[in-house]
Amino acid sequence: MGRASLSVKGTADLIGKLKRNANLDDVKDVVKLNGSEMHINTQRKAPVAKKGGGNLKRNVKIYIEDNGFTAKVKSEADYAPYQEYGTRFQPGTPHIRPAYHEQKRRFINDMKRLMR
């Protein structure tokens, strides 16, 4: 499965402003909140089969790591990459990438708000 990442340039400036304007618990709260929102949004976007499905939705998990500074949302169903990207026989029904791109904007705005 492809990986999406968000990198922040100018981390020295970011750390300096955060130390002046916010404490690190505020940053952890933003990470946890945005990870939780992305988790819910990913589950909402996950396709569900009409005949008692929902396995893909149930297997979307969130992990808070790095002492609260990292939130990972993963779809752990074996067939999740086929649903996300499709195969030569069927088009994909993305659920992780759209949720990521929506949440990325909110996360950046929340971090900017902390730096003011």
matplotlib code that plots the C-alpha trace (Angstrom):
import matplotlib.pyplot as plt

x = [0.0, 1.3, 2.4, 1.4, 3.4, 3.4, 6.7, 7.1, 9.9, 11.5, 11.2, 13.6, 11.3, 8.3, 9.9, 10.9, 7.4, 5.8, 8.1, 7.1, 3.4, 2.3, 3.4, 4.0, 0.8, -1.1, 0.7, -0.1, -3.7, -3.8, -2.2, -4.6, -7.7, -6.7, -5.8, -9.1, -11.0, -9.1, -9.8, -13.6, -13.5, -11.6, -14.2, -17.0, -15.5, -14.7, -16.9, -19.2, -20.6, -24.4, -24.4, -23.3, -20.0, -18.2, -14.9, -12.9, -14.5, -13.9, -10.2, -9.4, -7.2, -5.5, -2.2, -0.8, 3.0, 6.2, 4.9, 1.8, 3.5, 2.5, -1.0, -1.2, -4.4, -4.1, -6.5, -5.5, -7.7, -5.7, -7.5, -7.3, -4.8, -7.0, -10.0, -7.8, -6.1, -8.1, -7.0, -6.9, -10.4, -12.0, -11.4, -10.4, -12.7, -10.3, -11.0, -7.7, -6.2, -9.3, -9.6, -5.8, -6.1, -9.1, -7.4, -4.1, -5.6, -7.2, -4.0, -1.9, -4.5, -4.6, -0.8, -0.7, -3.3, -1.0, 1.9, 0.1]
y = [0.0, 3.5, 5.7, 9.4, 11.6, 15.2, 17.0, 20.4, 22.6, 25.1, 22.9, 25.0, 28.0, 25.8, 24.5, 28.0, 29.4, 26.4, 26.8, 30.4, 30.1, 26.6, 23.7, 20.3, 18.9, 21.2, 19.7, 16.2, 17.2, 18.4, 15.2, 13.1, 15.1, 15.1, 11.4, 10.6, 12.7, 11.0, 7.6, 8.3, 9.8, 6.8, 4.4, 6.5, 6.4, 2.7, 0.7, -1.8, -4.8, -5.0, -8.6, -8.1, -6.6, -4.0, -5.9, -3.2, -0.5, -2.5, -3.0, 0.6, 1.2, 4.2, 4.1, 7.0, 6.7, 8.7, 9.7, 11.3, 13.2, 10.7, 9.4, 6.5, 5.4, 2.1, -0.2, -3.7, -5.8, -8.1, -6.7, -3.0, -2.1, -3.6, -1.5, 1.6, 1.3, -1.2, -4.1, -4.7, -6.1, -3.4, 0.2, 1.2, 2.8, 5.0, 5.6, 6.3, 8.9, 11.1, 11.1, 11.9, 14.9, 16.3, 16.0, 17.3, 20.8, 20.8, 19.6, 22.4, 25.0, 23.7, 23.8, 27.3, 28.3, 27.0, 29.1, 32.4]
z = [0.0, -0.8, 2.0, 2.4, 4.5, 5.7, 6.1, 7.8, 6.5, 8.9, 11.9, 13.9, 13.5, 14.3, 17.5, 18.6, 18.1, 19.8, 22.8, 23.1, 22.3, 23.3, 25.4, 23.9, 25.4, 23.1, 20.1, 21.3, 21.7, 18.1, 16.8, 18.8, 17.7, 14.0, 14.1, 15.6, 13.0, 10.2, 11.7, 11.8, 8.3, 6.9, 8.4, 7.0, 3.5, 3.5, 1.1, 2.6, 0.7, 0.7, 2.0, 5.7, 4.9, 7.0, 7.5, 5.8, 8.0, 11.2, 10.3, 10.1, 13.2, 14.8, 16.6, 18.6, 18.7, 19.5, 22.9, 21.4, 18.5, 15.7, 14.8, 12.2, 10.6, 8.9, 7.1, 8.3, 6.1, 3.8, 0.8, 1.7, -1.0, -3.7, -2.4, -2.2, -5.6, -7.6, -9.7, -13.4, -13.0, -10.9, -10.2, -6.6, -4.1, -2.2, 1.5, 3.1, 0.6, 0.5, 4.3, 4.5, 2.1, 3.9, 7.3, 6.2, 5.7, 9.1, 10.8, 9.2, 10.2, 13.8, 14.0, 12.6, 15.2, 17.9, 16.6, 16.8]

ax = plt.figure().add_subplot(projection="3d")
ax.plot(x, y, z, "-o")
ax.set_aspect("equal")
plt.show()
